[in-house]
Amino acid sequence: MTRWTLQPVPDDGDFLVFGLPYAGTGASSFRAWPRQLGAGRFCAVQPPGRENRFGEDTVTSHREFAEGLVAEIADRLDRPYALIGHCGAVPFLLETAAHVEARGLPAPRRLFASGWGAPHRGLYGRLNFVDLAEVDMVAEIEDRCAALGQQMPREFVEIAADTMLADLRVQRGYRAEALPSRDVPVSVIGWTEDDVVPQAEVWPGWEDCATATFHVLEGDHWEFLRFPSALGDLVEQEMSVASSA
């Protein structure tokens, strides 16, 4: 196990998918993935400042995130692999893939960008435009838990709120200056009932900056976390093709 992964990076499996958590969450948000995708095929990324790394400072930029993650997984990129992220994790995913290429390391065979629009068009989702000094982030976390049918102790809600606030501050500084090359294809995923980043905002512009394919899956903005079978099938199908190339 590295500091940047909740569990050891698996050394078996025909391909490997690194999951990058979105704003306010950590690696445990992917708890269903290893069982459903295959334990040897998935590794959840754990950024500093959350869950078992709560005592560490959060990153202050997308570049810092990419540098830290790649430094620790660079020697584990010896088989076909992908990066997957949802909503606010997508800019971190793109920066990481670009940093891998800049270092001359084996590039991801595919990126999976869920619930987020073309990066050069700006940011997406209401929380990226509100006044962070006035928003009730605890209420935002409680609303998210309610949408997922989950309950969280008050102290954990407050920790998650602090983490989300830090993530949103970093996101405000994002500029799509470091993007992976078109040699790294992107599977862009929209959700039929997404009212945070609707499909109409997801599709436009990706073809201007990436070799992209577009996929529509059933569900709301939080369906990604539930890891529906359609998402698992998409990841397996795309990575099986990539692994045989």
RAWO-V674136 format. One record per backbone hydrogen bond with DSSP energy under -1.0 kcal/mol. CO is the residue of the C=O (numbers start at 1). NH is the residue of the N-H. If there is no record, write none. Layout:
# RAWO-V674136
co=CO nh=NH
co=CO nh=NH
This chain:
# RAWO-V674136
co=2 nh=5
co=4 nh=46
co=16 nh=82
co=17 nh=43
co=18 nh=84
co=19 nh=45
co=22 nh=25
co=26 nh=29
co=27 nh=30
co=28 nh=31
co=30 nh=33
co=32 nh=36
co=33 nh=37
co=34 nh=38
co=38 nh=41
co=41 nh=17
co=43 nh=19
co=44 nh=6
co=50 nh=53
co=51 nh=54
co=53 nh=49
co=53 nh=56
co=61 nh=65
co=62 nh=66
co=63 nh=67
co=64 nh=68
co=65 nh=69
co=66 nh=70
co=67 nh=71
co=69 nh=73
co=70 nh=74
co=73 nh=76
co=80 nh=16
co=81 nh=109
co=82 nh=18
co=83 nh=112
co=84 nh=20
co=85 nh=114
co=86 nh=89
co=87 nh=90
co=89 nh=93
co=90 nh=94
co=91 nh=95
co=92 nh=96
co=93 nh=97
co=94 nh=98
co=95 nh=99
co=96 nh=100
co=97 nh=101
co=98 nh=102
co=99 nh=103
co=100 nh=105
co=101 nh=104
co=110 nh=83
co=111 nh=187
co=112 nh=85
co=113 nh=189
co=114 nh=87
co=118 nh=121
co=119 nh=122
co=125 nh=128
co=126 nh=129
co=131 nh=134
co=131 nh=135
co=135 nh=137
co=136 nh=140
co=137 nh=141
co=138 nh=142
co=139 nh=143
co=140 nh=144
co=141 nh=145
co=142 nh=146
co=143 nh=147
co=144 nh=148
co=145 nh=150
co=146 nh=149
co=153 nh=157
co=154 nh=158
co=155 nh=159
co=156 nh=160
co=157 nh=161
co=158 nh=162
co=159 nh=163
co=160 nh=164
co=161 nh=165
co=162 nh=166
co=163 nh=167
co=164 nh=168
co=165 nh=169
co=166 nh=170
co=167 nh=171
co=168 nh=172
co=170 nh=173
co=171 nh=174
co=175 nh=177
co=181 nh=184
co=185 nh=111
co=186 nh=213
co=187 nh=113
co=188 nh=215
co=189 nh=115
co=190 nh=217
co=191 nh=194
co=198 nh=201
co=198 nh=202
co=199 nh=203
co=203 nh=206
co=205 nh=208
co=206 nh=209
co=206 nh=210
co=210 nh=212
co=211 nh=186
co=213 nh=188
co=215 nh=190
co=217 nh=192
co=219 nh=193
co=220 nh=223
co=224 nh=227
co=228 nh=232
co=229 nh=233
co=230 nh=234
co=231 nh=235
co=232 nh=236
co=233 nh=237
co=234 nh=238
co=235 nh=239
co=236 nh=240
co=237 nh=241
co=238 nh=242
co=239 nh=243
co=240 nh=244
